[in-house]
């Protein structure tokens, strides 16, 4: 048995998760480890193609789709979003981050497409959740792990427009809301629904056959039950295979609404590793052999765009690292796994996926237990350490 197997087995045996799929692709070899079961206390073993709610691992995929529209000439990085999201054309900003929500000034410039991609719109979660503007946002910003709590996009945008920005556009990094806005931007700029656009431009070309905002009945025998831990640590079912992902939500969340598999995510991260070109036919999780993104777009996506001050503002989420488009970019080797240039993210359903461009290594972990804090849980830390230290 490998160190990766031992690491995942220890956490499953300890009861923190019912099961886990871990994958490491080092270019010349792929190691995949499956342990545990589809459900807590269940007897059905977790298959390699088990389907998980991937939560915020949706964000890099959504960002890639925005870049496809940029390459199509439909939108520009420096374009104001007003043309497609007119509800947000005249935002107000709290005078200081700690000001009450009625102490506002006009935004000094429009929000741009790149502000959405870098999560610097002025809307989103801050390291300090007690700030009045963040509290106001919390009444509007929904949890993408509960997709049917969102209203339709038009209603949600009207509600969001009533919330003042915490920072002027471009000034501060804030979490999550920008990715949901990207999803609506994609739909309006393309004239397609977000699920249809992602399927046509990303999932079908890459052979990501199990990635979608809903899981059809024919696949639910592979769909995991999702859990949350109660105060004692006991696992309580939060969603079943026939639950929230059995039908499309009114607003498919570009920030966290997808379900997927380890091999489907491998195909996407291989796309980034190959600078936007799909892999050779016949490799697991890949198909085709044509370009989906330009190298320049992939480079912008996987390059840090934050200043040191903006990284500090996002300390609770970023732990001192940077942000590209839709995902974290490591800028300092603060831990053994924080290789400068490493790109990826984590999901609030117990998921993580990263590409390390200097080595070409891709690491993916999927579990079915939610986390309630941006601080990484022990299983993620152990997985990152294991995959950073273990070599062929």
N, C-alpha and C positions, 0 to 999 in steps of 0.2 A: 504494500500500500504506500502511497505517496504522502508527502507532508501536507499537500492540499487535502487529500482524503481525510487524514487524521485530524486536521483542523476543523473541517466541516462536521465530521462524525462526532467530535467532542461537543460541539454546540447542539447538535440534534439530540445526542444522548443526554445532555444537560437540560433539555426541555425548553430552550429559548426560542427554537424554531422547529416546526414539524419536519421540514425538509429544506434542501438547498441544492441548487445546481451551480457549480463553480467551473469556470472555463478560463484557460490560459492559452493564448496563441502567441508563440514566439517566432512565427514565420516559417520555420522548418518543421515544427511539430505543434500539435494541438492536444492539450490535456483537458478532458472533460470528466468531472466527478459529480455523480448524483448520489445523494444520501437522503434517507428519510422517506416520508410519504406525502401524498397529496393533501391529506387532512390530518389534524391532530388526533392521535390515537387510532388512525386508520391503518388498514393493512395493504392498501394499494400502493406499491412502491412509486416513488417519484421518477418519471421517465425523463430522458434527456430533452424531449420536446414538450415538456410541461409548459403550460401557458401561465404567465404571471401578470399581475397589474404592475407596470413598471414605473408608475408615478412620474417623477421629474426626469427620468431618463428619456421622456418625451421631448424635453427641451432642445437637446442637440438636433433631433430630427426636424423639429419645427423650424429651427434656425436655418438648417440646410435648405428647407423648402423656400424660405424667404429669399435666400441667395439665388435659388433657381429663377425666381421672378426678377431679381436684379439682372441676372445674366440674360433673361429673355427681353430685357428692356421695358418691362411693365412698370417697374418702380426703380428709384435710384436711392442709394444709401443716404444721400444728403437731402432727399426730398422730405418736405413736411408731410406728416401723415394726414393732414386735414382733408385732402382730396378723397381719401378712402374711409377715414374715421372722422367725419365732420362733427360728430358729437363732442369730440375732444379738442376742438379748434381754438378755444379760448380758455385755457386752464388758468386757474388762480393758484398761488403758492403761499403757504404760510410764511409769515415774515421771518421767523426763525424756526428751526425744527421743534422747539418746545412751545411755540405759540399756540394759542387756542385756534380752533378751526375757523373762527370768524375774523381773525386778524390776518388778512391776506393782502398780497400784492399781485399784479398781473405777471404772467410769465414773460421773461425778457425776449424770448424767441420761441418759435414753434417747436414741437416735438418732432424729431426726424425718425426715419426708418432705422438709422444706425443707433439712435437712442433706444429704440425697441430692442435691437439685437444685443446691445451691451448692457441692457437692464438699467439704463440711466434715464428713464422717462420722468422720474419724480414720484411715481406710484410704485408701491411694493412694500414688503416687510423690511423693517430696519432691525438692527441689533437691539434697540430699545423698543419693546412692544408697548410701553406705556405712553409714548408720545401721542398727543391728541390726534394728529393727522393719521397715525397708524391705527389708532383705535377706531377712527371713522372708516378707514379702509376695511378693517376687519368685519364691518357690518355688510360690506359689499363683496369683497373678495372671497370666493368660495373655496372649499377644500376639494381639490380635484380627485381625491380618493373617494369622494361622494359625488359623482358626476351629475346626478339628477337634482342636486341642490341649486345648480345654475339655472337662471331664466334663459330665454332666448337671447342671442347676441345683441339685438337692438335695445332690449330692455336693460341688459347688463351695462352696456355702454352709457345709457342715460343715467343709470345709477352711479357709475364710476365718475361721470362728469361732475357730479355734485360734491365729490371728495377733493379737497385741495391737495396739490402736490406737496411733498415734504421738502424737496429740493428743486431748484431751478432745473429745467431740462439740461441734461448732460453733466450736471454737477456731482450727483451722488449715486452710488450703486445701491439698488434696492431689489429685493428678491421676489420673483415669481410673476407678478402681475404683467410685466412686459411680455412674457411668453404667451400668456392667454391673449394679449392684444395682437401678437404676431399671428396667432391662428386666425383671428377675425380678419386681419389685414390680408392674409393669403386668400381667404375665401372671397373677399370683396374685390381684390385686385385681379384675381384669376377668373372670376365668374363661376367658380366651382365650389362645392362644399369642401371644407378642410379634409374630411375622410376621403373624398374622391380624388382630390389633388395629390394627397400623400400616396394613395394607392397607385395612381397612374405614374407619378414621377419618381417615386422612391421604392415603394414596396414591391411592385410588380417587376421593375427592372432588376432589382437585387434578389428576387426570389424570396422576399420576406412574406411568406404565405400565411403566417399566423399572427401578423401584426395588424391591429385595427382598434377602433374605439368600441367595438362590440365583439362578443364571442358567440358564434352561431351554435345552435344546439348540437350539431354534428361534431363539434370540437370540445364540448364541455366535459367529456370524460378525461381530458387532459388539463382542464382548467382548475387551478388550485383554489381552495377556500382561503379567504383573507382573514387574518386575525389581528386583534389588538390585545395587549397585555393589561390586565386589571392592576390595581395598586399592589396586589400580592405577587404579581408576576405570572399569574395564571392566564392562559390564552382563552380569549372569548371570540367567537366568530363575529366578524364585522360585515362580511359579504360572502355569499355562496356563489357557486357557478351559475345558478339560475337567477342571480340578483341583479345588481346595477349594470353589469356588462352584458346583460342578455338583450339589450336594446340600445339604440343610439340616444345619447342625451341631446337636449335642446341646444346646448353649446358644447361642442367637442373641445375639450381643454387642450390647447397647444402647450400648456405648461405641465400637464400631468395626466392626460386621459387615456393613454394607450395601454393595451395589453400586448405581450410579446413573448418570445422565447429566447433562450441563450444563443441559438444559432442564427436567428433573425438579427439580433443585435450584433453578433459577430460580423454578419454581412455588411451592416451599416458602418461599423468601425473599421472594417477592412477598406471600405470606400474611402474613408478619410486617410487611412494609411497609404493608399495608392494615389493620393493627391486628386481624388475625384473620379477615378476610373474604376468601374466594376471589375471584379476579379475573374480569374480564368474559370471557364465552365468546368464543372465537375468537382470543385472544391466545396467542402461542407459550408452551407450557408451562403454560397455565392452562385452567380449565374452570369451569363452574358459575356462582357468584354467590351463595353463602350463607355464613353465619358458622360457622367451625370453632372459633375461640377468641374470648374476650371481649377488648376492648382492655386491660382491667386485667391479664389474664394475660400478654398480649404485653408490656405495660409491665414487669411483674415479671421476665419472661424476659430482657428486653434492658436491664435496669438493673443496675449494679454493686452487689453485696452484700458486698464485702470491705472490711475495714478496711485502712489503710495498712500495718499490721504483717502482715496476712495476705497482702497483695499482695507484700510483701517476702519472705515465706516461699516464695512461688511464683515467684521471680525467674527461675529457669532456664526455666520454661514461659511465664510471662506477660510477661516483659520490662518489669515495672513497671506493667502495665495491670491492669484488674479482671476480674471474672467475674460473669456473670448466672446464668441457668439454662441449662446445657449449652453455653455459649460465652463467649468473651472479650468484655468491654466496655471500650473504650478510655476512659481517664480523663485522659490527658495527651498533648499533641501532641508526643511525643518524636521522631517521624519524620514526613515529609510525609504519609504515609498514615494516621497515628494520629489521626483526627478524633475528639474526645470524643463518645461515644455510639455509635461504630461497633461493630457486633455481628457475631460469627461465629467461625470457628476454622480450623484447619489439620488435615490428615490425614497420618498417617505413610506413606502411599502416594504422597505428592507432590500433595496436593490442598489447595485453600483456597476459602473462600466467605465473603463479608462483606456486610452491609447497613450503609449509612451513613444513619441516619434523618434527620439535618439536611438532606441533599440528596436522599434517596431512591435514591441510587446503589447498585446491587448488582454485585459483582464476583465472578466464579467462574473458577477455573483447575483443570483436571483433567489430570494426567499419570499415568504408570504406572511410576515409579521410586521405591522406598522411600527414606526418610531414616532415619538412625540416631541423630539427636540432636535435642533440642527446639529447638536453634538453627536459625532459618530458613535454608534453602539459598539460593544466589545467584539461582536462577530465581524463587523466591517474592518475594524482595526486589525484583528488577527488575520483576516483574509489579505488585506493589503501588505501586512508584514510578511506573511508567508509567500505571497507571489512576488514580492520585491527581493526576498533573500534566496529563494530556491532557484537554482539554475539547472539546465539540462546536464 
